[in-house]
Amino acid sequence: MVDDQLPRTGSSPSGAGDARRRRRRGLKIVAWVTAGLVLVGAGGAAYLYERLNGNIHSVDINRALGGHRPAPLGNGAMDILVLGSDSRSGPNKVYGHNSGARSDTAMIVHLAAGHRSASVVSIPRDTLVDRPACRTAKSGTAPAASQVMFNSAYDVGGPVCAVKTVEQLTGLRMDHYIEVDFTGFKNLVNALGGVPLTTRQAINDPKSHLDLPAGSHTLDGDQALGLVRTRHAIADGSDLGRIQLQQAFMRALVDRMSGIGLSTSPGKLFSVADTATRAVTTDTGLGSVNKLMGLGQSMQHLKASQVHMVTLPVQFAADRNRVVPIPAKAAMVWSALRADKPIPPAATKGSVANEVKARKVVSARE
């Protein structure tokens, strides 16, 4: 997600502003919750289906990109690009007044064949990449650009350009796309009744409006948003450190989803599903309750312990406020996903992302 306005990896920002989406790590939440709709029963099913179906906003990425894309894996494995946009439009304006919107959280979620294990690769927003030519919101075309910040692709051409850039970077086809914005993320956490976790040290960051003493907490939406946005209060103040906090929160979120008991409370289930479907923008391949339900059902046996999270192997650029992929290491990551195999430890060894120790700051509640 996003924090303040300073553009650096150690402290970078993005602009914010005029986007039209809702976003973010709704992957597990939306899919799992929507799958539970079947428990509501036939009586009000038609009404509930139409209500939830009408909530979902989708983008036809397949049509926009056409046939010049990497081939699907074809074995049941699936790659999903999960983005957190930093739009400050509408309800998000309380988080700043910049114009534009960028993808300040980016994760490639690889569901292995059978969907009983997953690998998640976070892409730092300040990673310098080569961006392909992309159509813009005004129906123009932005020419290809070299060595630009990864999160600028979304600003240039929205979800379609973000997916196109990721596919060029990785050589992997993104089978699906999910996006959540600030307000959507906050509402999802509140609908779940908060997310329990433990902080091993106090975290105080006025810029992200977060003030947590050390100890056990159940974070509400505002606190959770503050945690995944903060970087000044932890480690080296870098975006790399913030990514580790986001990954730790993801684990706590998956644990929360596993233990919340929605299946025994249809009312609670519908409340969460209603919030979740309002919170996300998806590709058209996930743009209905039935499609989200199918994904959720395929993931019902996936547990947090079976999700392996890493950050794209990077090194500092000449400007230490930016990072660049380590070619050989990044190739190992993408090759593992392409082969539907676990990412080997050697792939991330030597990455500056591993030098940050923010992951030790928080954990699922002990």
FENFENKA-V45971 format. One record per helix or strand of 3 or more residues. SS is the DSSP state (hx for helix, st for strand). FROM is the first residue (numbers start at 1). LEN is the number of residues. If there is no record, write none. Layout:
BEGIN
ss: {SS,SS}
from: {FROM,FROM}
len: {LEN,LEN}
END
This chain:
BEGIN
ss: {hx,hx,st,hx,st,hx,st,st,st,st,hx,st,hx,st,st,hx,st,st,hx,hx,hx,hx,st,hx,hx,hx,st,st,st,hx,hx,hx,hx,st}
from: {26,45,57,61,78,90,103,118,127,145,152,176,182,195,203,206,210,215,221,239,262,266,280,284,289,304,307,314,323,327,345,352,358,362}
len: {15,11,3,5,8,6,9,5,5,5,19,5,10,5,3,3,3,5,9,21,3,14,4,3,10,3,5,3,3,12,3,4,3,3}
END
